[in-house]
Amino acid sequence: MYTLKSLKTTELTMKKFAGLFVALALASIGARASEPVTKTNPMVFGNNRLTIVTPTLLRLEYAEDSKFVDEPTLFAYDRTSLVDTADITVTPVADGWLEITTPALRIKYKPDGFPFSTYNLNVYYTLRGKEKKFTNRFLPKNNLGGPIETLDRVTAEIPMNDGILSRDGWYMIDDERSDLLVDGWIKPRDTKTHLQDQYCFIYGDDYKAALASLGAISGKVPMTRKYIHGVWYCRYWDYTADEFLDIIRGYDENDFPIDNIVFDMGWHTNDATTGTGHNGHLNWNGYTWNTELIPDPAALIDSCHARGVTVSLNDHPHDGLRPHEHNYTDFIKALGSDGKRVPLFNTADSSYMAAFFEYAHRPHERMGIDFWWLDWQQNYLYPNVPGHQSTTLQWLNELYYRDSKAMGQRGAGYSRWGGWGDHRHPIQFSGDAQSNWPILAFEVKLTACSGQGGCYYWAHDIGGFRGDPNPELTVRWTQFGALSAALRVHSTKDARLDRRPWISGEKETEAMRRMYHMRSELMPYIYSSVWQTHNTMVPLNRSMFIDYGAQKESFSQPQQFTFGDIIMAAPITSPGEGPDKMASQKVWFPKGEVWYDFFTHERHDGGATETVAKALDEFPMYVRGGWVLPMQPYTARPATTPLERLVMRVYPAMDDADNTFELYEDDGITLDYEKGMYATTQLNYCQKGNRAIVTVHPANGSYEGQVKRRSYLLQLPGVAEGTKVKVNGRSQKTRTDAVTGCQVVEVSEMPVTKKLTIEYNL
């Protein structure tokens, strides 16, 4: 992970040339004193280079002989974003100082031949209505938190790493020691001549601008494969082929959805005799199928796919391919080796890694494996790529993600967090969490804060990886997991721990079924919110202050988050009492909004904090009034079922409103979205007085497999029974839905290119 630190000013003999640098700078501007002029971007002042990446992000470099760095790094991955020079002014002021402005910042800089420091650079920005001064010293005081690498061996809350958001309104990342990416491969940089490389995020109150700046320099988080956000089953257990199929059958027969199944380490053989393994575990590493458990791997994978379920394989690559593997001879030949010595797993060697992917991964991918779980835990033993600054995990995540696109699909990562820039390799695995209430509470806080460092999509061990069985805890964990990036269960090799959701007791099974069904029904909203994250870099799970930072209460809600734009939740993280396991959580409702309980439809006006008690089958979850929440009917394969019926839930706004949510659709798996092959549908809610109009605008765009026609179900909680509505000008009455208790409006199948308008009185 990149080191964040202050850069001490170094005494240089070049100080005697300070006057010359000032003169050169003014000459290059070609301006008279106090006359605003346009400057180039980047701006070079001798050995200093100032780049205005976005209106709120500056890059500061100092390099001897002006040998600046333009190659990307694992953090500074995209150097194409620059503020247009038309939006920059440079004005010479007194005593050799320059005043440089961006649309958000006022910069005072004196070219004096020294690296950028507190003596020659001041940046002024607005925070809570007042002008503040930034200087490039890394003195963090009020950071709002970010992701950690893993929850392995963690049993209670621990300090989080930094994110880029701070109540001080700025953050700085020092990238000066990081490896460069030259022709796609890491290369150590010359730290003897390139002495300063700092990225200064200076955003004041505008947290979303800070997140957008992260995307501008580090690349946007890519669109994930849609099924990644579905329902997963995973367990460290040596299952047979028939048992894997029985698990899928069990989900279907017990009325639970499933999208992905993970084969843990039992899928491969356990007869290695060479290597060191993970902390001495030789058998965790392997690439040859265990045919005693799975006699016909291709047939098993085909059977899973035929049932609409994708397959992932666990991978501990520390020893690479060893002599016991079935294709070791071919691997050795590809490396040009005589085979006398077993080659080490060498992440610094591009030839080795190319052969590794070709012989360790590709045969299984050709067989139909959908993606890999990189279960790398060795950073504490083998922290860095040999001869490089990059951590092994950081670099492996990059390589694995690149290689995951070799079969023509979107990348699919599934690994522990690797640090700045790792948002480009979603989805992240949070590690072997302890099964207890404190860890559940910490995961809620961690998940809400992790997007502030770019970790947008955690796949947690729902229920915890190890510990004593606790069905109530598993239910509450499932409720939280239903509003995270993936609803993924996992547990260690313990006969007592199996997270199949129908085996914990009747009451717990019914409570979890309700959450699994809700997850399935929310998929259109979730995937549309993932699209929003891709475009804006605003997290899917986000801390309350990202949307409501102007309200001081937003900074003191660690157990509460928004999930996209419309949903807010405060999961239960403590045991309940009585036969219904009644438990409570504090919920803050932001002022200026009205919120409705997703389960009971109870209204909560903003500007208040309440203690909300919930029985085992519910938790504090709310929908923002005045918006259209897109959903779908329950389906056993939520991530792949075509959206042929759009369910829209609409709660009234507090006052008059005109809000639009964008429904996003694509093929869910290819890179065609990068070519513009997707569809968006504007879902508008307009309220004036007691009159409301829901408008579904015609779909804009197209993609392979797009639904051409669909029906609609409008849910109207709080509207009186039998309310008269007009559907495209024709009158009809609402009816009561027995499951939700809402008044609903049915609209027959119609082309998605046709506008739909529904009008009614509140």
N, C-alpha and C positions, 0 to 999 in steps of 0.2 A: 504494500500500500504506500502511496506517496507520502513523504514526510512533509509536514506543514510546520514551518518555522520562520522566524524573522531572519532577514539577511543583514548581517552587520556591515556597515560602511567600511570599505578598505581604503587606507591611505594610498594614493597613487601619485606618481611623479607627474602625471598629466595635468595636475592642477594649474601649473603655470600657463597652460594653453586654454584656460577657461574663457578668457576674453576672446580668443580666436574662435572658439566654438560658438559663442554668442553672436559674433559678427557673421560667421557662416550661416547660422540659423536665420538671422534677420535678412541676409542677402538672398537666401533661398526663398524666403517669403516675398521679398521684393516689395516691402510695404513701408510706409511712413509710420511713425509712432502714433498709436491710438487708432489706426485705421484697420477695421476688421477685414480679414482676407480669408480666402479658402486655402487650405493646406492639403498636401497629399496624405493618404492613409495607406500604409504606415508612415510615420514621420521619423526621419533619421537625423540625429544630432551627434555627429561624430561616432563614438562607440555606443551610443544609446539609441534604442529604437522604441518608440511608443506606438502601439497599435490599438485603435479603437474598434474592438470586435463588435460590440453592440453599444447602444447608448449608455448601458450600465456595466459594461465589462471592458477593462483595460488590460493589455498585455505590456509588461515592462521588461525590456531586455538590456543587458549590458554585455558586450563582447569585444575582446581585444581585436584590433585590426578590422572591426566592423564585420566579423564573420558571424552573422546572425543565423538562426535556425528556422528553416521553412519546412523541413520534413515533419510529418505528424509524429505524435507519441500515442501511447495507449490512452492517455487522458485527452490531450489536444489533438484529437483524431481528424477534425475537419477545420481546415484553415481557410475555407472559402468565404466565410461570413465576415464582412467588413462594413462599417457604417459608411454610407455614401459621403464623399467629400463635400457635397452640397449641404449636408447637415452638420458640418463642422466649421467653426470659425476659429481663427487664430489672430490674436491682437497683441502686438508688443506693448508692454507697459514699462514702468520705471525699473531702473537698475538691472536691465538685462532679462527680466522676467517676461514670460509669455502667458497670456490667458487664452486657454483653449476651451471651447464649449462643445458639448454634444447636446442632443435634445433633452438629456436628463442631468448632466453634470457640468460643473464649472471647474476647470483644471488650471492651476497655476504651476508653471514649471520654469526653472532656470537652468538652461544648458551650461553646466560648469565642468564637464569632463569627468564627473564622478558617476558611479552607479546611481540609479534612482533611489532616493532616501528621504528621510524626514526633513533634510536640509534644502532639498531642491524641488520637492514635489508636494503639493497640497491639492486635495480634491474635495470640492464642496458639493453636498447633496442635501436633500430634504428628508427629514425624519420627524414624524409627528408634528408637522407644520413648521418646524424650525430648521434653519440651515446648520448642518454639521460638517466637520472637517475630517477627512480620511487621510491618514499617512500610512505608507506601506511598511508598517511594523505589525508582525503577527502577535497580537495581544488579545486572544479570544477571552471574552468575559460572559457573554450572554448567548452562546450558541444554542440553537433549539434542537440539536440532535440529528443523528443520522444512523446508517446501518452498521452492524457489526459483522465480522466474518462468519461466525457460527455460534450456535447454542450448545455445541458439544461440551459435556461436562459442566454445564451451567445449571444451577438448581434454584436460583432466585435472581432478581433484577441485578444487572451489572451496568456500569457506565457505558453509554453509547459513544461511538465515534462522532466526529463532527459531520454536520451537513453544511450546505452553503447558506442556510437561513439563520439569521441572528437578529436579536432585538436591537443590536447596535446598527443594523442596516448595511452591513458589509461582511465579506469573507474573502480570504486570500488563499490561493493554492500555489505552492512553490513547485514548479515542474522542472527545476534546473538540473536535477540529477537523473531524470528519467531516461530510459532508452529511447532512441529514435526508431521509427519504422521506415526502413529503406528497402524499396522493392518488396514491401509486404513482410519484411522480417526484422526482428529487433536487432539494433546495433548500438553499442555504447556511444554516448556522445562525448565530445571533447570538453570536459569540465575544466580544463586548464585555461581555455580561452573564452568559453561561453560561461560567464560567471553569474549571470542573473537572468531568470526566466520566471516571472511572477504573473499570475492571473488574478486581478483584483475585481471582485464582484461588488459593486457599490450601488445599491438599489433602494436604500431607505426603507419605506413601507411597502414597496411593490414586490412582494415575494414571488408573484407569478413572473415578473420580469427577470428575476434572478434565475428561476428555473428555465425560462426560455433561453437565457444566456448560456446555461449549462449545455443545452442542446445545440446552440450555435457553435460552440468551440469543441464539444465532445461528441457531436452527432446525436440525432434524435433516437429515442428508444424505438426499435423497429416494431412493426406489427407482428404479433405472435401468431402461431397457428391457433386457430380458434379452439380446437379441442384441448389445448393446454389449460384453458380456463374452465374446463368441465370438472367432472367428478372422477377421482382417482382411487384405485385400491393398490396398496403397497404394504408388504410385510416381509421382514427378514425371516424367511421360512423356506425349507426345502420342499416345495410343492412338486407333485407330479403333473404331467400334462392333463390328466383327467381332473385333478384337483383344481387346476387353474380354470378349466372350463366349468367346473361345478361352482366356482366363485361367481363367475359371470351369470350363470343360471340362477344362483341364489339371489343376486341383485334383482333380476327380472321377476322371479317368482315371489319375492317379498316386497315388490313394488318400490324399489329404489333405483334411481338412475345410475349409470356408469358410462364413462367415456374412455378411460385409460386404465390399463393394468400394468404393473411394474414387476418384472422378474428380478428378484434380488439375487444374491450371490450363488444360490443353489443351481442356477441355470448352467454354470460351467463346471468343469472337472476340478477336483481338489487334490491332484497328485503331483504338484510342483515339488522339485527337490533343490532348485537353485534360486538365487535371489535373496532379497532381504524382506520384501513385502512391506505392508503398512505396519510399522512398529513390531516387526517380527511375524506378522500373519502372512505366511507364504500363500495360503490358499485363497486369500481374498482376491488375488489377481488371476484372471484366466479368460481365455477366448475360445475354448473348445467345449462344445455342448456336452453336458452330462446326459448321455443317452440312457443311463439307467433310470433317470427320472423322466426324461423327455426323449423318447425313442425317435420321434420324427419331428424335429423342431419346425420345419417348414409347414407341416400339416397343422401343428398347433397354432402357429402364427396365422395361417389361413383361416382356421376355425375362429380365432378371436376377431379377425377382420370381418368374417362373414356375419358375426354377431354385432358388428358396428363398433368394435372396441379396438383402440390402438394399443401397441405394445412397446414398452421401454425396457432396456437392459441395464442393470447395474454394472459399473466399470470402475475398478481400482487399478489404474494403469502403472503403478509405481515401478514395476519390474519389466514392463513391456512384454514382448513375446519371448518365451523361454523354450528350451529344447523339448518340453513335453507337449507343446501345442501341435495341433494336427498339421499346420501349414508352416512350421518353423523353417523347414528347408527352403521353401520358396521365398520366405522373408529374408533369409540370410543371402540368398542369391541376388535378390533385389538390392541389397546393401553392398554387394560386391565383396562380401566377407568370405573367408575360408572356413568359417564356422568353428575355429579352434577355441575362440573365446566368445562367451555369450555377450552380445552388445548391451550396454547399459541403456536404460530409458533416458534419452538425451533430448530434452526439450529445446536445447540451443542449436541442435543440428537439424537443418531443414530436410536433409536427405533421410535421416532416420525417421523424422515425424511423418514424412510423405509415405515411407514404406509402412510405418506403423498403422496409419489410417487405412492404407490399401489392404493390409493383411489381417489387422485386428478388427477393423470395423466393417469394411466394405462387404465381405462375404455375408454378414448377418443382415446388412441393409438390403442387399440383393434378395435375400430370403424374405424380406418384408418388415424387418424391425423399423419402427417409426422414429425413435430418437433414443439417446443415451443419457444415462444418469452418471455424470462424472462425480464419483464419490471420493474426491481428493481431500484428505485430512492431514496431509503431511507438511503443511507450511511451517509448523513448529519444529519439525525435524529437518526439512529440506526447504528452507524459506525462499531461496532465489534461484532463478535460472542461472546455471554456471556462467560466471563471467559477466553477469548483467545485474542491473538494479531491479528489474521487474521480478515480482514474486512469481513462483512457479504456478500458483493458482491463477493469478491474473493472466499470464501468458497462455496457460492451458485453456482457459475459458475462451480466449480469443481464437485459438486454433480449433478447438472443438466446434465452436459456433460456425466458423468459416466452413469447416468440413461438413457440417450438418446440411449445408446447402448444395452439396455435391450431387444429390439426387434430383435437383431441380425444384426443391421446395424452399419455403422460408426457413431461415435458421431456427433451430430449437435447442436452446441451452437448458441445462438442469443441473445446477452446481452451486456450491457455496459462493458467497459474495467475495469478489476479488478486488474491490476498491474503485477509486475514481475511474470512470470510463466503462465499468462493467455493466452499466445499464444497457449497453448495446448487445448483450448476450442473454436476454431473458429466457427462462424464468429462474429465480434463485431458490435454492434449498437452504432452509435455516438451520439444519443440523439436528443432532440427536437430543431433542429437548426432554427434560425430565417431566414426568407426569405429575404435576402438582398445581395447586391454585396460584402460587406466586408466579410460576412461569407462564401460565395462561394470561395473567394480568400484564406481565412484562411483554408478551407477544403482542397484545393489543397496542400498547404504547410504542413498541419497536416498529410495528407495521405502519402505524400512522406517521412516524417520524422518518422512516427509511427512505421514502421518496425524496426527502430533502437532500439526500446524498446521491440520488439517482437510482436507488434500489427500489424499483416500482412494483415488482411482482414476487412476493414470497410464496413458496410452497412449504407450508408448515407440516410438521408431524401432528395432525389433528388427533387429540387424545393423549399426546406425549409418546416419546419413544420407549422409555423405560420407567418402571415404578410399579406400585401396586394397582390392581384394577379398581376403577372408580367410575361406575356408569354415570352418575350425576355429573362428574367432571367432564366426561366424554361428551355428554349432551351439550353442556355449556360451551365446550370447545368447538363443537360442531356448529353451534349458532354463530360464533365468531368466524369460523371457516367458511360459512355460507356467504359471508360478506368480505371475502378476501380474494386474492387472485386465482386461487384454485382450492377446491374442496378435496384435500388429499389426506387420507389416513395412512399411518405407518406405525410400526412397533417393532421391538427387538425380538430375538429368538427366545420367547418365553411363552410356554403353552397357555399361560393365563391371559396373555395379551393378544387379542385378535379384534381388530377394529371393524369387522363387518357389522353394519349398524342394526342388524335385526337379532342379535344374540345376547343382548344385555338385560332383557326383561321387557315385559309388555309396555309399561309406561314409558320407559326410555326409548324403546323402539318406535312408538308412536310419535314421541317428541322429535326424534331424529328424522323420521319419515317426513314430518311437516317441514323441516329445514331443507332436506334434500329436494323435496318437491319445489319449495320456494326458489332454491338455487336454479333448478331447471327452468322454472317459469321466468326468472329474471335474466336469462341469457341474452335476449336482444338488448336490454339496457346495459348489461355488463360489457358486451362486445362493442357497443357504441361508445361506451366510456373508455375502453381501451384505445379506440380510434382517437378519441379526444386527447388521451395521454400521449399518443404518438405525435400528434400535431402540435401540442402546446407544452409538453413536458410537465404538465400538472399531474400529480399522482392520482392513481385510482383510489387508494386509501390515503386520505390526507388529514393532517392535523387541522383542528378547527380554526387556527389562526391563519391558515392559507386563504380561506374564503372570508373570514370574519376578524382579521387582525386589527381593524379599527375599534373593536370592542375588547377591552382589557380582559374580560372574562375568558376570552378564547384561548389565552395562554395558560390557563390553569385547569385544563380538561384532559389529562393524560389517558383517561379510559374512554374517550369519546372520539369519534372521527366522522367525516363525511365519506361516502362511498360514491364517487362520481358527483354530479351536480345536484341530484334530487334526493338522495337517501342519506340519512344520518343515523348513527347507531352508538349505543353505549353497552357493549356486551356484559353479561353477568360474569363476574370473576371471583365469586365467593360462594360457599355452600349455602343451600337453603334450609328451611325448617318445615316441619310438618309433613303430612302425607303428599302434598303437592310440591314439596321442595321450594317453597316460596322464598325468593331472594330479591334483593333490591340493588339498584345502582343509581348514582347521582347523574342527572341529565340536565345540561344547560341548553336552553332554547334561545338562539340568537334573536335579538330584537329586530324588528322590521320584517320578520317572516312569520308564517303560521305553519305548524307542523302537525301531521296526523299519524296516529299510531297505525302501523301497517296491519296489525292483527285485529284491533278493536275499532279502528277508525276514530278514536277519541281525538278531539282537537286540543292543541296546546299552542297558545299564543306566545310569541317570542318575548324576550326580556325577563325571563324567570328561570330559576333553577329548582328542579323538583327531584324528590327521591321517589323513584318508580319501582314498584314491587311487581314481580312477575313469577307465575308458576313455571314449572319445568318446561312446558311446551311453548313458551314465548320468551322474548327478551325485548329490551327497549330498542325499537327500530321505528323510524319515522320517515314519512314522505313529505317533501316540501309542497305546500299548497300553491296552486296556480301553474302547474306544469303537467305535461303529459308523460306518464311513466310507461314506456313500452315494455310489454311482456309477451309471453307465448303460452299456449296451453301446456300442461305438463306433458313431458315426453321422456322416455327412458334413455334417450341419447340426446341430451340437450344441446351439445355442441355441433351436431351434424344434421339434425332434423330440419328440413326446409321450413321457413317461416311462411306457411300458407294461411295462417290465421293470426292476425296481430291483435293482442289484447292490450287495451289502453286504460290505465287507471288514472282518474283525474279527481283531485281534491280541490275545493274552492280556494281562491287566493284570499289574502287578508283584505285587500282593497282592489280597485281596478288593476288589471294586469294584462300584459301582452308578452308572453314568453314562448320561445321556440326551442324544442329539443330536436337534435338531429339524429335520426335513426341511421345507422351505418350497416351496410351489408357488402360482403364480397365472397369469394369462393372458399375462404377460410384457411387456405393452405399454400397457395402459390405466391410468387412474387409479382403477379399481375397487378396488384394494387399500386405498385410503384409506377406502372404505366398508365394509371388512371382508370383501370378496369375495376370499378366498384360503383355502388349506388348509394345515394343519400336521400332520405325522405324527411322533409320538414314537418314536425308535429307541433302545431301551434295551439296555444290556449289563450283566448281573449275574453276578458271579463269586464263588463261595464255595468255598474249597478247590480241588478239581480239577473242580468242576462249574460249567458256564457255561450261561446262558440268554440268547438273543437274542429280544427281543420287539418286534414291529412293532405298535404300537397303532393302532386305527382312525383314519382320517383325520378331522381336525376342521375343519369349514368346507367351503365350496364356492366355485366360480368358473366363469365361462363357459368351456367347453371342457375341463373337468376330466376326467381319465382316471377311469373308473368301476371298471375292473378292471385288475389287473396281475399279472404273474408275478414271481418272486424268484429270485435266485441269491446264495447265501451263500458267500463265500470265507473259508476258515479256514486261513491259513498256519500251519505248525508243528504242526497236528493230524495224528496218525498216519493213514496210508493205510487206508481202509476203516472209519473210525471210525463207530460206531453213533450215530445221532441220533434224536431224536423230533421229528417235525413235527406240531404240534397233536395230540400224543399218539400218533401213528403212527410206528412204527419204520422206518428205512431206513438205508442206509450212504452215506458220502461216496464221491466218485470223484475222481481226479486230473485237474486241468485242464492240458492240454498247453501252454498259453501261459504261464500264471502259475506253474505248479508247485504251486498250492494244492490242498488238498482242498476240494471244493465240494459244496453241497447245492442241489438244484433243487426249487422249489416251483411248482406249476402255477398258472395264472391264477386269481385269486380277487378278490372285491370289495374295494376299498380301505377299505370301512367295516367289514371283518372283521378281528379280531385274529389275528396270526400269532405262534406261539411255537415256537422251535427250541431243544432242550436237547441237550447233549453233554458228554462228559468231555474234559478237556485232556490 
